[in-house]
C-alpha cells in the first residue's frame, strides 16, 4: 500500500518525451521538447522544468501558469492536455506548438505574408478575451509567450504572471530580462489606469518584434522599422507613454478589419467565415465556396491543410454546405499524404456517390480526376460503380456526359465484369440511342481511350463495330471521333481486318459532305495503307504489328494520348462553349430533339444533334435554372470559367466551315439543291447550313422560289426535278468518255492527239456536233417541264385532289 503512494508520478506520465526544441532562454524559463501521446501516437509539446536547477520563483510561476492554463479555454490560448508535478520537476503537455521566434525564422517577406496578419489577429483576439471577458491581465505579452501550432495558428501562452485587473502587476518576473519590456508606469510601481493599458503596451512590443526581431532596448520602439504602413499608426498608439491613450485590443481588431486595414484580406475573411459557417445562409455559403477555389493558391500550405480542409469536411458532413464545397475540398485534399487522404477524404467520396442530388453528382464527377488516383479498386467496384453507373441513364444530358468522361479515370480500377460487360452495355446504348451529338461523340472518344483495359477477346468483338457504326451518324464530330478512335487503336486489329472491314468503311467517308471528316478519313486511310504496304514489302513485320492484339498492356495508352487529348479538347470543348452561351443568358436550349431510338434519321438532320450536353443543371428536375451574375454562381451551377469565352466565334466558325464545304465539294444532287435553297432557310445557331436531304426536296423545298412568283427562266438546273438527275448523269458520262477520242473500243493503247492532222480535226468537229445536240435536247426537256411548275396566274384556281 505504501508503495502505491511512493510511486514516481513521472513514470505514469502518458506522454513520451522526445527531442528538445530551440527556445530563447532570455524570454522563457521552460525547456520545450517534442513528445507523443503513448496511447494514440499524437504529437504534443512537453514543457519541462527541472526541479534541481529551477529556482523557487520559477517553480511558483510554473505552478501558477499550469493552473491558469487548465481553467482558461479559448481558441486563441494554448491548449492544455496534461501535467505532472514531482520533486524532479514540472511536466506540462500541450498541443504541438513551436515558439513564434523559431517559426518566423522560416518566413520571408513578412510584410506580405497573409499568415502573419492572421496570427496577429488571433493574438489580439486572445488578449481581448482575457482583458474584456475574463477581467484578467496577461502581464507578459512578448515574443517568447506566443506559440504556433501545426495549423499555423498563433496561441497565447506564458500565463505564469496572469493577474486580476484590480491587482497591481507582479514584480520580479523571470527571466529577469522581461522587466526591461515593462511599460513606463510599471517600472515605477504604478498601477495602469485602465485594465488593458499593460497588455496594450505588450501588444505593441509584440508587433515590433514580429517584423524587426527580438527587442533588447525599449528605445528602439520609437522607430517602427519594418512594420507595414497599415500597422504603424496603431503601433504608435499602443506604445505611447500616456497609458490612458492606449487603445483597447478590441478596438485594434475593429480598426484592423476596416477596408485597407492589416486584418482585412482574403485569408482572414475566409477563416472568419468558416468559423461562423453554421449561422450563414445557404446563398452565402455557395458564394463563399465558389470564390474560395480561386484564392486558395495564395494561402499558406499549413493553414490550408490543417485549418481550412478540416473545416470544409465538417461543413460538408454537418453544416449542410451543399455541393459547392466539393471543389475546394478536393483541391486541398491533394496536400494530404495517402494515409490521411484515405482516412479523411475517401469516406466523404463514398458518401457523395450515393447522393441523388444532381448538382452534387456533377461536381463530384468534375473532380474525379483528382480523386481516382487515391481510390482503391475494391472501393470503386464495391461501393462506387453501382451508384455512378446510374448516371448513364439520367434524363439530364449533363449528368450523362460527365459520367462518360469519368470512366476515363475509373477504368483502370474496374474489374473484368464491370468494364467488359456493364460499362460496354451502357456505351452501346449511348452510341445508338442518345439524342445528344456531344454525348455520342464523347462515348466514342472514351471507348478509344479505355480500349487498352478491355479484355482482348472483348476488344476484337467490340471495337470495330463500335467505331464504324458512328460513320452513319448525322453529327460530323461523331464521325471524326470514330475515325480517330480507329487510328488510335490500330495496334489491336488484324491486318486482314484492316483490309476487309476498316478500310472499306473509311472509304465511304471520303465523299462525306463535311470537309473535316473527309480530311481525317484520308489521313487515316493513308496510315492504314502504309501499314499494309510495309507488311507487303516485309511479311516478317506482320507478327510485330499484331503483337498487341492479345495483350492487356495499359502502357499502350501513351501511344494514343496525343490523339485523345486533342479529341477531348477539340470536340467536347466546342460543345461546352456552344451551350454555355445559352446558359449565361439564363436560357436552356428548346430546339427540336431527335426522338430516342432514331439515331440515323431519314429526314432533315435536326440541329439539336449538334447542341451541347454540358449545360448548368438544376439540382432537381422541377427546379428552374437561374441565371448567375458576374462573380456569383448558382447553387446548382458548376464552375468551368466559361463566362470569359468568346461564344460567338464558335458559331461563326461553324457557318464558315459549312459554307466552304457546300461550295467546294458537291457530291450529290441534294448538295447542289441545298446550296440553291440555303438562302430560304432561317439561320438559328450556325448549324442549319447543312445540305438539305432528299426527303426535304420531295416535300417541295426546291419549288419554293417559283411559288413566290419568280420568273422560271431564272431557275438553275439544281431546281429541276430530281428524277432528271440520272439522265443528266448519263449524258455527262457519255461526254466524258467521248472526249477521250483517242481510245477505240477493244484497243489497249492510247492514240496520238495530233490537232494538226485531218483525222483529229474531223473528230473534233464530230464531238462539237454531239455536244450541241445534247445541249438542245436538255433545253427541250427543261422547257417541257416548266409550264407544270410555273407560277399560278391571277384568276385561275388550282384543283386539289384528296
Secondary structure by P-SEA (a helix, b strand, c coil): cccccccccccccccccccccccccccccbbbbbbbcccccbbbbbbbbccccccaaaaaaaaaaaaaaaccccccccccccccccccbbbbbccccccccccccccccccccaaaaaaaaaaaaaaaaacccccccccccccccbbbccccbbbbccccccccccccccccccccccccccccccccccccccccaaaaaaaaaaaaaaccccccccccccccccccccaaaaaaaaacccccccccaaaaaaaaaccccccccaaaaaaaaaaacccccaaaaaaaaaaccccccccccccccccaaaaaaaaaacccccccaaaaaaaacccccaaaaaaccaaaaaaaaacccaaaaaaaaaacccccccccaaaaacccccccccccccccaaaaaaaaaacccccccccccccccaaaaaaaaaacccccaaaaaaaaaaaaaacccccaaaaaaccaaaaaaacccccaaaaaaaaaaaaaacccccaaaaacccaaaaaaacccccaaaaaaaaaaaaaaaaaaaaaaaccccccccccccccccccccccaaaaaaaaaaacaaaaaaaaaaaaaacccccccccccccccccccccccccccccccccccccbbbbbbcccccccccccccccccaaaaaaaaaaaaaaaaaacccccaaaaaaaacccccccccccccccccaaaaaaccccccccccccccccccccccccaaaaaaaaaaaaaaaaccccccccccccccccccaaaaaaaaaaaaaaaaaaaaaaaaaaaaccccccccccbbbbbcc
